[in-house]
Amino acid sequence: MSLALARKYRPRRFADVAVQSHVATTLRNAISSDRVAHAYLFCGPRGTGKTTLARVLAMALNCENRSADCEPCGACEACTRIWGGHTSIDVVEIDAASNRGVDDARDLRSRAAYAPSGDKNYKVYIIDEAHMLTREAWNALLKVLEEPPPRVVFVFATTEPQKIAQAAAPVLSRVQRFDLKRIGPADVRERLSVVLKAEGITADADALGMLARAADGSMRDALSLTDQVLSLGGTVTTQGVRDALGLVHEDEYLALLDLVTEHRAGDVFGAVARLSDFGADFGLLLAGFADLLRAQLAVVLGGTVPELSEYLTGELATRKSRYQASDLLRMLSILIELEPHFRRSGQQQLLFETLLVRFALLDRTLSIEDVLKGVQGAPSTGGGGTRREAPEIAPSRGSSAGAMRREPTMLADAAPAPTRVQAPVQAPVHAPAPVHAPIADRGPATVAAIPLDINRLSEHWDDVVEAVRRAGRAVVASALAEAAPMAVTASGVVTVEVTGEALVQALENGAESILTALRSRFSGVSKVMVRGVGGDAPSKRLTADAVIANRVAMLRKRDPMLDAAVDALDLRLLD
């Protein structure tokens, strides 16, 4: 049976480990100067070389024919056994995910007391997935990590060092920590080219670029994906990569971008349904469309996007004049805020369709600055009507020029009173209400109410909290800041979830204030339901000091200058 490419081409020398030269050079110099530490911690994303570096270190310490620059030969019996992961007297690999208990740690500690097989050899213990060890297991290892037997080296590898810091912080002071870097697409592509050349296989440059991007910084993933493509057709082509990995063709992304450009909102549903029938993964589809918007923004701003195919680069260049940077930024902001909800949603196709429709109708929305000017009764022009310019992201239907123009949109008979503004308004998701304008004091018709759904409610939750606070219910607002909206029904019932009995009680007592704040911003709100969930920490009664501390934390988070002033001047909140 043939070896997988990730195993067959695993590096045997420090110099062969891609990108991680800062770690390889340090380890090689430590061996050369006889300053090998007794414990190392290798941290980094998956597939970046943590276990490989640990094995190469073990090979270099026990190699029979080590070179002058402290590189292992990779061919002697010790190197062969260690590199292949076979049983070795002096090198032991342990998977902490399945050997995580205190008894396993005690067994490891007792075995470390035995001397290595030769006078010049080292005993090396490689513990992979080290963050899986329990707190008790770390406590059992603390003493041997601080004062290990001579010629014994521990190497811990983990993708989540923060868990080790939480479970056993003293361990970090007993090891030398190295953080491995993510491997960039250019380095992945270069390594894949070398491996395929050694295998006698030709590959398209664009196909290697697609594999490098799909690997997401992991060399092992890149080699595994290459194996998958070779299993499909025996060659590495762009179409083969798309078929093997289920990727959507670049033309499909460009077609979606054209729907948005030409404001063809009605065609969105058919296009997305066709992609669904094709079997597209909507998570990958959303990520790919985000990358396309980012690339188009870079082209509009005059920058360059690395790792982009020549075909896609040329197509985006031809569309450069159709967009303005501000419109692309708005779309990216909306997409970024949707992404956390998208991953948890069971209706990903619906969310993706809604997103594209919002983008296609972006020319019918007004910026918050224009809305505020209309509300404040800006001076009128001409015959009493107030003129506002609605930003567009593409030429309107019937436009003869390909370049985008901003057509002035007249608001119908805008009188000085704010209640006469009739233009449809879609408030940008990134523009919260100004702190100096109390939400509770606004008239009911100041700005058209936002349609109620769970995504918009989550986006404007901080504004709802601020509205309750400005209504004089500080305790209720502090409890609401710890809560989160979980569901919205068709009848307008909003379900809010919070941890702790005290917080549940506070929200129930202030339900009327919360309902008023919601109705001032959203349309169709009929009722507020409070749902409590269990928590590990015992519930605490809200005190005046806790309310003040929570208020200060919120203000510092919103204003970096105030945050710095509080630290520098030792400010305190009086009211």
C-alpha positions, 0 to 999 in steps of 0.5 A: 500500500502506498503512503499518503503524500503527507507521510511520504514527504514529511521532512527529515531535516530542520531545513526542510520544514517549511516557514518555521525557520525561527524554530528550526534554527533555534533548535539546531543551535541549541543542539550545537551548543549543548543547550538543549532544554528539558521541555518544549511547547510547540503551538500553532494551527493544525498541519504547520509542523509541530509533530514533525519538528518534534520528531526531527529534534528527536532524530537529531539528538539520537542520530548516529551520523549527525552532520556538523550543522546538527542535522539528522542523516535521516537514513540510520536505524534510529532516524528511520524508526523515529521518522516512521513513528515506529517503536523506539526505546528512546523516543515515545510518542503519546496521544494526550487525547486518549492518555489524558488522565492522572494515571497516564501522567504518573506512568510517564513520570515513572518511565522518565526515571530510566536512563536512555539506551546509550551514553550519547542518546536522549530520551524524548517524550512527544506528547501530542494534543497536550491541551487534552491533559487534565489538570490533575495530569499536569499537576502530576507532571509539574515536578518532573518538568521542573527537575527532570532526569538527565538527558530527558526531553519533553516536547508538548504539541498543541493547537490550543495553548490557552487551554494549558494556561487555564488548566495549568499555568505553572507549566508555561514557566517550565517549558520553552514555548515556540509559536509556529506560523501559518503557512502562506499560500505561496509557500504551500504552492511551492511545496506542492510543486516540488512534491508533484515534480518528485511524483512525476505529475504535472499540475496547472498553476491555477490548480495549485493556487486553488489547493493552497487557498483551500488548505487554509495555512496547513501543509498537511491539509494541502497534501491530503487535498492533493491526494484526493484530487489525484485519486479522482483523475490522476492529474491536477487540473483546475476542473479536477480540483473543483470536482474533487473539493466541491468548489464553485466555478469562478464564473458562478461568483462573477454571475452573482456579482453581476446580479448585484451590479445590475440590481436584478434582485428577482433573479437571485432566487433562480441563481441560488437554486441552481447552485443548490441543485449543483450541491454547493456548500453554502458556507463555502459559497459565502466565504468565496463571495466574501473573497470576491468582494474583497478582491473587487474592493482591492481592485477599485482602490488600486491595490493587488490581490495575491493568489488570484487567478489571471482570469479572475483578475482580468474580470474584476478589472473590467468591473472596476468602474461599476463600483465605489469603495464605500458601497463595497465596504457596506456590503462587506460589513453586512456580510461580516456581521451575518457570518456568525449567524450563518454558521449556526443557521439551519436555513443557510440558503434563505440567508444567502438569498436574503443577503444577495437581495439586500445587496441588489437593492442597495441603491434604494437605501439611504445613508444614516447621514442623509436620514439625519439631515432630513430628520433635522429639517435641512434647508430645502432646494428649489420649490420646497422639496428636499433633495437627497442623493441615494448611493448606487452601486451600479448604473440603473436599468436603461443607462447607456454608460457602463460607469456607475453614476449617482442619480439624485433621488427626490424625497417627496415633499419633505416638509420641515417636520420630520414625520413627512419623510417618505423615502424607504430607509434601510439603516446601515447595520454598522451605524448605532444611534449617537450616544448624545441622542437618547433613543427614548426621547425620539418621536414615533415617526422620526425614522421608519421602524426597522422590520423585526427579525433575529439578525437585525435584532442582534445587530441593534441589541446594544442600542436597545440596551442603551434605550432602556438605560436612558429611560432610567432603568439602569439595573434592567439595562445592566441585566439586558446587556448580559442577555441575548436575543434568541428567537423572534416569532411571526407574531412579534414575540421576542425571546431573550435568554440570560444566565442566572436567576437574579438576571431573569428576575431583573428582566421580568421586572423591567419587561415593560421598559424593554418592550417600549425600547424594542417598539421604538426601534422595530416594527411588529413587536408584541411581547417579550419573553424571558428565558433563564438558562443554567450556569456554572457560577451561582447567581449574584444579586445586582448591586449599585457598585455592579451597575456602575462597574458595568456602565464604566466597562461599556463606556470604555469599550465604546470610546478608546479616548475615554478608556485611556483617560480613565486609566491615566486620570483615575476617573470614577463614574459619579452618576 
